Amino acid sequence: MNLLLGLAVLVVVTALTVTAMLLVRRRAPEGSYFTDGDRASGVFGVLATGFSVLLGFIIFLGFTSYDASRSGAEEEATIVAQQVQTAQYLPGNSPEVLTGELTCYARSVAGTEWDALSNGTLGDQINPWGAQLYRSISHVHPRTATQQSAYDRWMDQTADRENARIARVHGAEGIIPGPLWLVLFVISGVIFGYLLFFADPAEGAVTQGMLMGSVTVVITLLLMLLMFFNHPHGGGVGRLQPTAMERTIRLIDVQVELAGITVTPPCDGRGNAR
């Protein structure tokens, strides 16, 4: 959700609830529908506290998932750059082949795979270049101690890269289950309905509008924040972007130049196989 859409939703929802309060206020008795305001306020405090505690806990979990996806993306990008260095110690034409496929892996992550994450269509798909890297390394047969050490290091880095990828794509399908969303919206509706019983024609329209509007703004903003954390990938302010992997793509070009090898990646700029 971008800022303009979020602002529009906030304004519309607040306008609707304030309008409902002012309409109910016209027919409400003086002093509101409650004869005991202190008791009614105490009950409202219980509703608001329970809702805020539940929502705050869920937002904390959502932020934890968001941070895990961000950290996973950065770690995955770092490991890809490290694997390029490791590949240079392997025998035969492995440095050129593996470096080209790592480049395609990085381009795919920053290109087609990130688009799938943003659209929520990635599902259980694997990165095709990860599978190709596995096939390529399976034909490598180290002979010297240096090559064997590089081979072992490569396998460790592959496992770390896959774990980082899992962390990156963890929140792609959303982390908040449907029943929990239902509970949050039902409680929000209960709070809204309860506030309508505080309608009081003896108070000014601005005061009554502020009573309903302030609560609506807070609840709506918190729910939108939760929606943001539930789908951290995509466009808009604060969404996760493939910045780390794009930096790694540029770093690979520098490493290839320093290594003095010629690499022709078997893919286009977005990681699609040629």
MOGI-V569878 format. One record per residue. N is the residue number from 1. PHI is phi in whole degrees, -180 to 180 (NA if undefined). PSI is psi as a letter, one per 30 degrees, with the letter a starting at -180 (NA if undefined). D_FIRST is the distance of its C-alpha to the first C-alpha in Angstrom with 1 decimal. Layout:
# MOGI-V569878
{{N | PHI | PSI | D_FIRST} {N | PHI | PSI | D_FIRST}}
This chain:
# MOGI-V569878
{{1 | NA | k | 0.0} {2 | -82 | l | 3.8} {3 | -65 | e | 6.7} {4 | -64 | e | 8.4} {5 | -65 | e | 6.4} {6 | -62 | e | 6.2} {7 | -65 | e | 9.8} {8 | -63 | e | 10.8} {9 | -62 | e | 10.1} {10 | -62 | e | 12.0} {11 | -66 | e | 14.7} {12 | -65 | e | 15.3} {13 | -63 | e | 15.6} {14 | -65 | e | 17.8} {15 | -62 | e | 19.8} {16 | -66 | e | 20.5} {17 | -70 | e | 21.7} {18 | -66 | e | 23.8} {19 | -61 | e | 25.3} {20 | -61 | e | 26.3} {21 | -63 | e | 27.9} {22 | -69 | e | 29.9} {23 | -69 | e | 31.0} {24 | -66 | e | 32.2} {25 | -60 | f | 33.9} {26 | -64 | e | 36.2} {27 | -106 | f | 38.0} {28 | -75 | k | 37.7} {29 | -74 | l | 40.9} {30 | -64 | k | 41.5} {31 | 89 | g | 40.3} {32 | 79 | l | 37.5} {33 | -74 | f | 38.1} {34 | -90 | k | 38.9} {35 | -84 | f | 42.5} {36 | -119 | j | 41.9} {37 | -65 | e | 39.0} {38 | -65 | e | 39.4} {39 | -66 | e | 39.2} {40 | -64 | e | 36.1} {41 | -65 | e | 34.4} {42 | -64 | e | 35.4} {43 | -65 | e | 33.9} {44 | -62 | e | 30.6} {45 | -62 | e | 30.7} {46 | -65 | e | 31.0} {47 | -61 | e | 28.1} {48 | -66 | e | 25.8} {49 | -67 | e | 27.2} {50 | -61 | e | 26.7} {51 | -66 | e | 23.1} {52 | -67 | e | 22.3} {53 | -66 | e | 24.2} {54 | -62 | e | 22.6} {55 | -67 | e | 19.0} {56 | -64 | e | 20.0} {57 | -65 | e | 21.6} {58 | -68 | e | 18.6} {59 | -63 | e | 16.3} {60 | -61 | e | 19.2} {61 | -64 | e | 19.3} {62 | -64 | e | 15.6} {63 | -66 | e | 16.1} {64 | -61 | e | 19.3} {65 | -66 | e | 17.7} {66 | -60 | e | 15.2} {67 | -67 | e | 18.3} {68 | -66 | e | 20.3} {69 | -65 | e | 18.1} {70 | -65 | e | 18.2} {71 | -65 | e | 21.9} {72 | -62 | e | 22.6} {73 | -64 | e | 21.2} {74 | -69 | e | 23.4} {75 | -66 | e | 26.4} {76 | -61 | e | 26.2} {77 | -64 | e | 26.2} {78 | -64 | e | 29.2} {79 | -67 | e | 31.1} {80 | -60 | e | 30.8} {81 | -64 | e | 32.4} {82 | -68 | e | 35.1} {83 | -67 | e | 35.9} {84 | -61 | e | 36.7} {85 | -65 | e | 39.3} {86 | -62 | e | 40.7} {87 | -61 | f | 41.1} {88 | -70 | f | 43.5} {89 | -99 | g | 46.1} {90 | -88 | l | 46.3} {91 | -78 | l | 49.2} {92 | 65 | b | 49.7} {93 | -92 | g | 46.9} {94 | -58 | e | 44.3} {95 | -56 | e | 42.9} {96 | -68 | e | 42.1} {97 | -65 | e | 40.8} {98 | -69 | e | 38.6} {99 | -65 | e | 37.2} {100 | -63 | e | 36.3} {101 | -72 | e | 34.5} {102 | -65 | e | 32.7} {103 | -61 | e | 31.5} {104 | -66 | e | 30.3} {105 | -61 | e | 28.6} {106 | -64 | e | 26.7} {107 | -64 | e | 25.8} {108 | -66 | e | 24.6} {109 | -62 | e | 22.4} {110 | -78 | f | 20.8} {111 | -110 | c | 20.8} {112 | -63 | e | 20.8} {113 | -70 | e | 20.0} {114 | -69 | e | 16.9} {115 | -63 | e | 15.7} {116 | -65 | e | 16.6} {117 | -63 | e | 14.7} {118 | -65 | e | 11.5} {119 | -86 | f | 12.3} {120 | 74 | g | 13.7} {121 | -111 | g | 17.2} {122 | -69 | e | 19.1} {123 | 59 | b | 20.8} {124 | -99 | g | 24.2} {125 | -65 | k | 24.8} {126 | -98 | l | 26.8} {127 | -77 | j | 26.8} {128 | -61 | f | 29.8} {129 | -77 | f | 31.1} {130 | -66 | e | 31.3} {131 | -68 | e | 33.7} {132 | -67 | e | 35.5} {133 | -63 | e | 36.0} {134 | -64 | e | 37.6} {135 | -65 | e | 40.0} {136 | -69 | e | 41.0} {137 | -71 | f | 41.7} {138 | -69 | f | 43.7} {139 | -96 | g | 46.3} {140 | -90 | k | 46.8} {141 | -126 | j | 50.0} {142 | -67 | k | 50.5} {143 | -118 | e | 54.2} {144 | -87 | l | 54.4} {145 | -64 | e | 53.4} {146 | -64 | e | 50.8} {147 | -65 | e | 49.3} {148 | -65 | e | 49.3} {149 | -64 | e | 47.6} {150 | -65 | e | 44.9} {151 | -63 | e | 44.5} {152 | -63 | e | 44.1} {153 | -65 | e | 41.6} {154 | -60 | e | 39.6} {155 | -64 | e | 39.4} {156 | -64 | e | 38.2} {157 | -66 | e | 35.5} {158 | -63 | e | 34.4} {159 | -63 | e | 34.0} {160 | -65 | e | 32.1} {161 | -65 | e | 29.8} {162 | -67 | e | 29.1} {163 | -65 | e | 28.4} {164 | -66 | e | 25.9} {165 | -65 | e | 24.2} {166 | -60 | e | 24.0} {167 | -65 | e | 22.3} {168 | -67 | e | 19.8} {169 | -93 | g | 18.8} {170 | -57 | e | 19.2} {171 | -92 | g | 15.7} {172 | -65 | e | 14.7} {173 | -91 | g | 15.5} {174 | 92 | k | 14.0} {175 | -105 | f | 16.4} {176 | -98 | j | 16.2} {177 | -70 | l | 18.7} {178 | -57 | e | 18.6} {179 | -58 | e | 21.4} {180 | -70 | e | 19.8} {181 | -60 | e | 16.8} {182 | -60 | e | 19.6} {183 | -62 | e | 21.5} {184 | -63 | e | 18.8} {185 | -72 | e | 18.1} {186 | -65 | e | 21.9} {187 | -63 | e | 22.7} {188 | -60 | e | 20.2} {189 | -65 | e | 22.1} {190 | -63 | e | 25.4} {191 | -63 | e | 24.7} {192 | -62 | e | 23.7} {193 | -63 | e | 26.9} {194 | -65 | e | 29.0} {195 | -65 | e | 28.1} {196 | -62 | f | 29.3} {197 | -74 | f | 32.8} {198 | -89 | g | 32.8} {199 | -60 | k | 33.1} {200 | -145 | j | 36.2} {201 | -66 | f | 37.7} {202 | -72 | f | 39.8} {203 | -93 | l | 36.8} {204 | -69 | l | 35.3} {205 | -63 | e | 32.3} {206 | -65 | e | 30.4} {207 | -63 | e | 31.1} {208 | -66 | e | 30.1} {209 | -65 | e | 26.8} {210 | -66 | e | 26.1} {211 | -58 | e | 27.0} {212 | -77 | e | 24.4} {213 | -65 | e | 21.7} {214 | -65 | e | 21.8} {215 | -66 | e | 21.4} {216 | -62 | e | 18.6} {217 | -61 | e | 16.6} {218 | -64 | e | 17.3} {219 | -65 | e | 16.5} {220 | -64 | e | 13.2} {221 | -63 | e | 12.0} {222 | -66 | e | 13.4} {223 | -66 | e | 11.8} {224 | -68 | e | 8.2} {225 | -62 | e | 9.6} {226 | -66 | e | 11.1} {227 | -63 | e | 8.1} {228 | -64 | e | 7.0} {229 | -70 | f | 10.6} {230 | -70 | f | 11.1} {231 | -133 | i | 9.3} {232 | -76 | f | 10.1} {233 | -94 | l | 10.6} {234 | 128 | a | 9.0} {235 | -87 | l | 8.1} {236 | 107 | l | 6.7} {237 | -65 | k | 8.8} {238 | 87 | f | 10.2} {239 | -68 | l | 9.3} {240 | -69 | k | 12.7} {241 | -125 | l | 14.6} {242 | -78 | h | 18.2} {243 | -62 | e | 19.8} {244 | -64 | e | 22.6} {245 | -71 | e | 23.6} {246 | -64 | e | 23.7} {247 | -66 | e | 26.0} {248 | -65 | e | 28.1} {249 | -60 | e | 28.5} {250 | -67 | e | 30.0} {251 | -66 | e | 32.1} {252 | -62 | e | 33.5} {253 | -60 | e | 34.8} {254 | -68 | e | 36.6} {255 | -64 | e | 38.0} {256 | -63 | e | 39.3} {257 | -65 | e | 41.1} {258 | -69 | e | 42.6} {259 | -76 | f | 43.8} {260 | 71 | h | 45.5} {261 | -114 | l | 44.4} {262 | -106 | k | 43.3} {263 | -123 | k | 40.1} {264 | -118 | j | 38.8} {265 | -59 | k | 35.5} {266 | -82 | h | 35.7} {267 | -155 | l | 32.2} {268 | -88 | a | 30.3} {269 | -68 | f | 27.7} {270 | -108 | g | 24.9} {271 | 90 | g | 27.1} {272 | -80 | k | 28.4} {273 | -61 | k | 32.1} {274 | -73 | NA | 34.5}}
